[in-house]
Amino acid sequence: MKFEFKNTFLFILILLFSFGCSSVKKSKVESQKSKAIVTETTSQKFKNLALKTGTENYNAYLPILTNKKIGIVTNPTGIVENKKHLVDFLLDNKVDLQKIYAPEHGFRGTADAGEVIIDGKDIKTNLPIISLYGNNKKPKPEQLADIDIVIFDIQDVGARFYTYISTLHYVMEACAENNIELLVLDRPNPNGSIVDGPVLEIEHKSFVGMHPIPVLHGMTIGEYAKMINGEKWLANGLTCNLTVIPCANYKRDMPYSLPVKPSPNLPNDQSINLYASLCFFEGTNVSVGRGTEKQFQIYGSPFLLKTDFSFTPIPNFGSKEPMHKDILCYGEDLSKIKKVSRLELKWLIKSYANTSDKTVFFNDFFTKLAGTKKLQEQIIEGISEKEIRKSWETDLNVFKEMRKKYLIYN
């Protein structure tokens, strides 16, 4: 009996132990599954987080504007959700908006490149508009009178010669000189992962290139503002009282399609991607498609070899007097090509090789765009694109190292 009892007791213990182990194992497996689901859900939530521009990150800046008199530098790209303009949004939120400062192309963005904009009033809001183009690129002290904070909200495209970053420089300088805070509402750079091209030599400084940076700088406008401050590029080494409201859920290599065209002759993503490469033609006798519906997506000239592709520029929105107006131009259509991931020189080199009179191909504006005389000299001498690109490497590496200090996003 004792033997049977012991065996029975032992058998029960084994059963209980087995059951317990099985439950523990099952519990561990379920726990692991649960952790995996949580991780997956968290990851999925992160993926689904919507990108917000600095302007849409309004909870971060509206409190700063309370009981302050505000000026704003903006244009049609300064929109919040549902394409509502920031000016209207601020007024709806009882912000004391005093003045609008308009860059090249004007507040409503209807002026041609280089066209003089005059001061006036915004028809919708009755706010005074002060032009920051032509002879008045920098706000004067009297134009900033009684302003506590200036907001800067303009979409950039990441190219040195796109003049909105030059306007940023002058606005920062004016704010520094007049002890006014500057609030930059950041926006993604649609060419944000590309750093390429010759670095500007300071003797060739102009409104289409004010700082020693490459043609494609790979920074947002907020990061660029930090660089201007940090490198003491303002007059007399001044620094601006700068606050950058960053984008949320943004990474530099994200594709970003602009909801509003940044200027009249950059109508779509393709033109924005090709802009830096084709803009060199503005310093030659080759058209970049102004006066057509494919601005900065095609190029051509009456002086190039006859090809299967041709176009005739005519006056249109954003180009009242296009180059080669009413003249048949031969060239190339790039509107359907794959997006470029660097500054391309091949079309410029090809056009120079095929032009009928090389002595009139370049004009004085080319050196301002390139930021150096070397590029024109290299093309004339027949140096290969590979060799030209190699000549940029040292300066680009120095810039990339400097740039690291000012980056906000990965």
ChimeraX attribute file (.defattr): number of C-alpha atoms within 10 A of each C-alpha:
attribute: neighborCount
match mode: 1-to-1
recipient: residues
	/A:1	6
	/A:2	7
	/A:3	8
	/A:4	9
	/A:5	10
	/A:6	11
	/A:7	12
	/A:8	12
	/A:9	11
	/A:10	12
	/A:11	12
	/A:12	12
	/A:13	12
	/A:14	12
	/A:15	11
	/A:16	12
	/A:17	12
	/A:18	12
	/A:19	12
	/A:20	12
	/A:21	12
	/A:22	12
	/A:23	12
	/A:24	12
	/A:25	12
	/A:26	12
	/A:27	12
	/A:28	12
	/A:29	12
	/A:30	12
	/A:31	12
	/A:32	12
	/A:33	12
	/A:34	12
	/A:35	12
	/A:36	12
	/A:37	12
	/A:38	12
	/A:39	12
	/A:40	12
	/A:41	12
	/A:42	12
	/A:43	11
	/A:44	11
	/A:45	11
	/A:46	11
	/A:47	10
	/A:48	10
	/A:49	11
	/A:50	11
	/A:51	16
	/A:52	19
	/A:53	21
	/A:54	23
	/A:55	25
	/A:56	21
	/A:57	18
	/A:58	16
	/A:59	10
	/A:60	12
	/A:61	19
	/A:62	13
	/A:63	10
	/A:64	11
	/A:65	19
	/A:66	13
	/A:67	11
	/A:68	15
	/A:69	17
	/A:70	22
	/A:71	22
	/A:72	24
	/A:73	25
	/A:74	25
	/A:75	27
	/A:76	22
	/A:77	23
	/A:78	23
	/A:79	23
	/A:80	19
	/A:81	12
	/A:82	7
	/A:83	12
	/A:84	12
	/A:85	17
	/A:86	21
	/A:87	22
	/A:88	16
	/A:89	15
	/A:90	16
	/A:91	12
	/A:92	9
	/A:93	11
	/A:94	13
	/A:95	19
	/A:96	16
	/A:97	20
	/A:98	16
	/A:99	23
	/A:100	25
	/A:101	25
	/A:102	24
	/A:103	24
	/A:104	25
	/A:105	24
	/A:106	25
	/A:107	22
	/A:108	13
	/A:109	19
	/A:110	17
	/A:111	19
	/A:112	21
	/A:113	15
	/A:114	10
	/A:115	16
	/A:116	16
	/A:117	21
	/A:118	15
	/A:119	14
	/A:120	13
	/A:121	14
	/A:122	14
	/A:123	8
	/A:124	7
	/A:125	10
	/A:126	10
	/A:127	15
	/A:128	15
	/A:129	20
	/A:130	22
	/A:131	25
	/A:132	25
	/A:133	22
	/A:134	14
	/A:135	9
	/A:136	14
	/A:137	19
	/A:138	22
	/A:139	20
	/A:140	15
	/A:141	12
	/A:142	9
	/A:143	13
	/A:144	19
	/A:145	11
	/A:146	14
	/A:147	22
	/A:148	18
	/A:149	22
	/A:150	26
	/A:151	22
	/A:152	26
	/A:153	25
	/A:154	24
	/A:155	27
	/A:156	23
	/A:157	29
	/A:158	29
	/A:159	30
	/A:160	28
	/A:161	24
	/A:162	21
	/A:163	20
	/A:164	22
	/A:165	26
	/A:166	21
	/A:167	22
	/A:168	24
	/A:169	24
	/A:170	18
	/A:171	24
	/A:172	29
	/A:173	25
	/A:174	21
	/A:175	26
	/A:176	19
	/A:177	16
	/A:178	17
	/A:179	14
	/A:180	21
	/A:181	19
	/A:182	24
	/A:183	22
	/A:184	27
	/A:185	25
	/A:186	28
	/A:187	28
	/A:188	30
	/A:189	25
	/A:190	24
	/A:191	29
	/A:192	21
	/A:193	20
	/A:194	21
	/A:195	22
	/A:196	23
	/A:197	29
	/A:198	23
	/A:199	25
	/A:200	24
	/A:201	18
	/A:202	14
	/A:203	11
	/A:204	18
	/A:205	17
	/A:206	15
	/A:207	17
	/A:208	20
	/A:209	26
	/A:210	22
	/A:211	22
	/A:212	19
	/A:213	25
	/A:214	25
	/A:215	25
	/A:216	24
	/A:217	25
	/A:218	24
	/A:219	28
	/A:220	26
	/A:221	26
	/A:222	27
	/A:223	22
	/A:224	21
	/A:225	23
	/A:226	23
	/A:227	19
	/A:228	21
	/A:229	20
	/A:230	17
	/A:231	12
	/A:232	14
	/A:233	17
	/A:234	19
	/A:235	13
	/A:236	8
	/A:237	11
	/A:238	16
	/A:239	20
	/A:240	25
	/A:241	15
	/A:242	19
	/A:243	16
	/A:244	20
	/A:245	20
	/A:246	24
	/A:247	22
	/A:248	17
	/A:249	14
	/A:250	19
	/A:251	15
	/A:252	20
	/A:253	15
	/A:254	14
	/A:255	14
	/A:256	15
	/A:257	14
	/A:258	18
	/A:259	12
	/A:260	15
	/A:261	18
	/A:262	22
	/A:263	24
	/A:264	17
	/A:265	24
	/A:266	22
	/A:267	18
	/A:268	18
	/A:269	18
	/A:270	21
	/A:271	21
	/A:272	26
	/A:273	23
	/A:274	25
	/A:275	22
	/A:276	26
	/A:277	22
	/A:278	24
	/A:279	20
	/A:280	22
	/A:281	24
	/A:282	16
	/A:283	18
	/A:284	19
	/A:285	20
	/A:286	27
	/A:287	29
	/A:288	26
	/A:289	27
	/A:290	29
	/A:291	25
	/A:292	20
	/A:293	14
	/A:294	20
	/A:295	26
	/A:296	29
	/A:297	26
	/A:298	24
	/A:299	26
	/A:300	28
	/A:301	26
	/A:302	20
	/A:303	20
	/A:304	20
	/A:305	15
	/A:306	14
	/A:307	11
	/A:308	8
	/A:309	13
	/A:310	17
	/A:311	22
	/A:312	21
	/A:313	23
	/A:314	18
	/A:315	15
	/A:316	14
	/A:317	14
	/A:318	21
	/A:319	22
	/A:320	16
	/A:321	14
	/A:322	20
	/A:323	21
	/A:324	20
	/A:325	16
	/A:326	13
	/A:327	13
	/A:328	14
	/A:329	25
	/A:330	23
	/A:331	24
	/A:332	18
	/A:333	18
	/A:334	16
	/A:335	15
	/A:336	8
	/A:337	10
	/A:338	9
	/A:339	14
	/A:340	13
	/A:341	13
	/A:342	17
	/A:343	20
	/A:344	17
	/A:345	18
	/A:346	12
	/A:347	16
	/A:348	19
	/A:349	18
	/A:350	12
	/A:351	23
	/A:352	22
	/A:353	16
	/A:354	14
	/A:355	18
	/A:356	14
	/A:357	11
	/A:358	13
	/A:359	10
	/A:360	11
	/A:361	16
	/A:362	19
	/A:363	13
	/A:364	9
	/A:365	15
	/A:366	19
	/A:367	19
	/A:368	22
	/A:369	26
	/A:370	26
	/A:371	30
	/A:372	19
	/A:373	15
	/A:374	14
	/A:375	19
	/A:376	14
	/A:377	11
	/A:378	15
	/A:379	18
	/A:380	15
	/A:381	9
	/A:382	12
	/A:383	13
	/A:384	14
	/A:385	15
	/A:386	9
	/A:387	10
	/A:388	18
	/A:389	16
	/A:390	10
	/A:391	15
	/A:392	15
	/A:393	15
	/A:394	10
	/A:395	16
	/A:396	19
	/A:397	12
	/A:398	12
	/A:399	17
	/A:400	16
	/A:401	9
	/A:402	14
	/A:403	18
	/A:404	11
	/A:405	12
	/A:406	17
	/A:407	17
	/A:408	17
	/A:409	16
	/A:410	8
